Amino acid sequence: MTDVLRTLLHIFDAQRDATVATLRGKVDDSTGSVFKDHAVIFKYKGKTLDDLSANLSEYGITHGSEVLLLINPETAAAVGLPPTMVPHQGEFPGEVPQQKAKKQRTASATGGDKKRERFSKEEADDLIKGVELYGLGQWAQIRTSFFQQTTRTGVDLKDKWRNLVTAAARQSGFKFRVDYLNDPAFLERVRTVNDEANKTMRNVL
């Protein structure tokens, strides 16, 4: 499937009996029910969540899981995206500015916006292993497997991966302040893993 609007839905505090229909209902609530049933598709680890009555747990979805939401762009254009639609990874569609601002204030109050330490070479290697093993977007799973004993969050991992990919795309000879980014073999590994992960995602969709 190509040319679709995509966003990642982070599943938090999901009730044990929550179903695919429950998830669909949350999308409807946040978008004003502007999308018809056939225009919305949920995917998790490459599998389409097409049984509305199935519990999310039957698909292996638990607290912290990331579900891919796909929306037919023709349908979206026909109805017009609602003003509260937020088509960005890591944010739930329909999150209004006041809610987003509140989360930012909360993060600030708890020290969530403090400057974090740079990733070590070992952490960067673990992140590459995680993407190679689980694929792009599976930051919660990667964190659980490789970063559980650290303060790194899924957002940290996503941001770091984006930075690694950007660094790997630089012309040879560019001098980085971080030593391991000056290793051609390291950057080549990032490029290879990222290319394979993107290829796998395209095949899934």
C-alpha positions in Angstrom: 0.0 0.0 0.0 1.5 3.4 -1.0 0.6 7.1 -0.8 -1.2 6.8 2.5 -1.2 9.0 5.6 0.6 7.2 8.3 1.1 7.8 12.0 2.1 5.7 15.0 -0.4 5.2 17.8 1.3 4.6 21.1 -0.9 2.2 23.3 -0.9 3.3 26.9 -3.0 2.0 29.8 -4.9 -0.4 27.5 -7.6 -2.3 29.4 -7.3 -6.0 29.4 -10.5 -6.4 27.4 -9.7 -3.6 24.9 -10.5 -4.6 21.3 -9.7 -3.4 17.9 -13.1 -1.7 17.9 -12.0 0.1 21.1 -9.0 1.4 19.2 -11.1 2.5 16.3 -13.4 4.3 18.6 -10.6 6.3 20.1 -9.6 7.4 16.6 -13.2 8.3 15.8 -13.4 10.3 19.1 -10.2 12.2 18.3 -11.1 12.9 14.6 -14.8 13.6 14.9 -15.6 10.3 13.1 -14.8 11.9 9.7 -13.2 8.7 8.3 -15.3 5.8 7.0 -14.5 2.3 8.1 -12.7 1.3 4.9 -10.5 4.4 5.1 -8.8 3.4 8.3 -6.4 0.5 8.6 -4.4 -0.6 11.7 -1.3 -2.7 11.4 0.9 -4.2 14.1 4.2 -5.9 13.2 3.1 -6.2 9.6 -0.3 -7.8 10.5 -3.6 -6.0 9.7 -5.9 -5.7 12.6 -9.1 -6.6 10.6 -11.1 -8.3 13.3 -12.9 -5.5 15.2 -14.0 -7.9 17.9 -10.5 -9.3 18.6 -8.8 -8.2 21.8 -5.6 -6.2 21.3 -3.8 -8.8 23.4 -4.6 -11.4 20.7 -2.3 -9.5 18.3 0.4 -9.2 21.0 -0.4 -5.6 21.7 0.4 -4.5 25.2 1.3 -1.3 27.1 3.9 0.6 25.2 3.2 -1.0 21.8 3.1 1.1 18.7 0.3 0.4 16.2 0.6 1.8 12.6 -2.4 3.8 11.5 -3.0 4.1 7.8 -5.5 6.4 6.3 -6.6 6.5 2.6 -5.5 9.9 1.4 -8.4 10.3 -1.1 -10.9 9.8 1.7 -9.0 12.3 3.9 -8.9 14.9 1.1 -12.6 14.4 0.5 -13.6 15.1 4.1 -10.8 17.4 5.0 -8.5 16.7 7.9 -10.0 17.9 11.2 -8.2 20.8 12.8 -7.0 18.7 15.7 -5.5 15.9 13.5 -1.8 15.5 14.4 -0.2 13.3 11.7 3.1 13.0 13.5 4.8 9.9 14.8 4.7 9.6 18.5 1.5 11.6 18.9 -2.1 10.4 18.9 -4.2 11.8 16.1 -6.6 14.4 17.5 -4.3 15.6 20.3 -5.3 19.2 20.7 -2.7 21.9 21.4 -3.8 22.4 25.0 -3.2 18.7 25.7 0.2 18.8 24.0 1.2 21.9 25.9 0.1 20.2 29.2 2.3 17.2 28.5 5.2 19.5 27.7 4.7 21.4 31.0 4.5 18.1 32.9 7.8 16.9 31.3 9.4 20.2 32.2 8.2 20.0 35.8 9.6 16.4 36.1 12.9 17.2 34.5 11.8 15.5 31.3 13.2 18.3 29.1 16.7 18.3 30.7 19.7 17.8 28.4 20.5 14.1 28.1 23.9 12.6 27.9 25.2 11.6 24.5 24.8 8.0 23.4 27.9 6.0 24.0 29.4 3.8 21.3 27.9 0.7 23.1 24.4 2.3 23.2 24.6 3.3 19.5 25.6 -0.3 18.7 22.7 -1.6 20.7 20.3 0.7 18.8 21.6 -0.6 15.5 21.1 -4.2 16.7 17.6 -3.3 17.9 16.5 -1.8 14.5 18.1 -4.7 12.7 16.2 -7.2 14.9 12.8 -5.4 15.3 12.6 -2.9 12.5 11.8 0.8 12.3 9.2 2.2 14.7 9.5 -0.5 17.3 11.2 1.8 19.8 9.4 0.4 22.8 10.4 -3.1 22.0 14.0 -2.0 21.4 14.1 -0.1 24.6 12.8 -3.2 26.5 15.4 -5.5 25.0 18.4 -3.2 25.0 17.9 -0.1 27.2 15.8 -1.3 30.1 18.5 -0.5 32.6 19.0 3.0 31.3 17.1 6.3 31.3 16.7 6.2 27.5 13.1 6.6 26.3 11.5 5.4 23.0 11.6 9.0 21.8 15.3 9.2 22.6 15.9 6.1 20.5 13.8 7.4 17.6 15.7 10.7 17.7 19.1 9.1 17.9 18.3 6.8 15.0 17.3 9.8 12.9 20.6 11.4 13.8 22.6 8.3 12.9 20.8 8.1 9.5 21.5 11.8 8.9 25.2 11.3 9.8 25.5 8.2 7.6 24.2 10.3 4.6 26.9 12.9 5.0 29.7 13.0 2.4 32.8 11.1 3.2 35.4 13.3 5.0 33.0 15.2 7.2 34.4 15.5 10.7 32.0 14.7 13.6 32.5 15.7 17.2 31.5 12.2 18.3 34.4 9.8 17.6 32.5 6.7 16.6 30.6 8.7 13.8 34.0 9.2 12.1 34.3 5.4 11.6 33.3 4.6 8.0 32.5 1.0 8.9 30.1 2.2 11.6 28.3 4.6 9.2 28.1 1.9 6.5 26.4 -0.4 9.0 23.8 2.3 9.8 23.1 2.7 6.1 22.8 -1.0 5.5 20.5 -1.6 8.5 18.3 1.4 7.7 18.0 0.4 4.0 17.0 -3.2 5.0 14.5 -1.9 7.6 12.9 0.4 5.1 12.7 -2.3 2.5 11.0 -4.6 5.0 8.5 -1.9 5.9 7.6 -1.3 2.3 7.1 -5.1 1.7 4.8 -5.2 4.8 2.7 -2.3 3.6 
